[in-house]
Amino acid sequence: MTKKDPRIDAYIAKSAEFARPILAHLRALVHSTCPDAVETLKWSHPSFEYKGMLCGMASFKAHCAFGFWKHELVVGDDPKAKEAMGSFGCITQLSDLPSKAKFAGYMKKAMALNDAGVKVVRKKTRPKAPVKMHPELKGALAKNKKALATFEGFPPGQQREYLEWVADAKGDDTRARRIAQAVAWLAEGKRRNWKYEKC
């Protein structure tokens, strides 16, 4: 018998009205084909495991999404999948989903891949090219040892946020304001996007 995770019940209940029947239907389709699927939450979204990650679903303001963990091996190069996250594109109504038989076929393929222990090879992302420090920022940091120490203590990604912010300035006045702001924040030990960090 399928054991349902109450967190998924809560997720569906909190979703937009249009999304609730879609999510409930998808959940039922998963379990009808794979009764051994285990419900869980991954990345705050309902997910289903069967000998590893199998598939997951999500709801957004105006659409839902459903995706197989091994999408390309299950669905292939379906152009609809490029419309949104997931294997079936933007799902706004039940008619956007494949037929029950077609869905079951995809599920059986996904299950067979997990039965065989097939691993997904994720494409490696290329490292970003380094951003050069603007000479005016370099000069301003040289005059403020505290700001310079903070900057040098940051990991590359946090340094990049400041460097790109200064480099993206369109005019000299904007760049000067950003450099002054950057030095002030760095002197206080703040990251570039400190305002948006959780307390």
Beta strands, then each sheet from edge to edge (+ up, - down):
strand 1: 38-42
strand 2: 45-49
strand 3: 53-59
strand 4: 64-68
sheet 1: 1+ 2- 3+ 4-
end
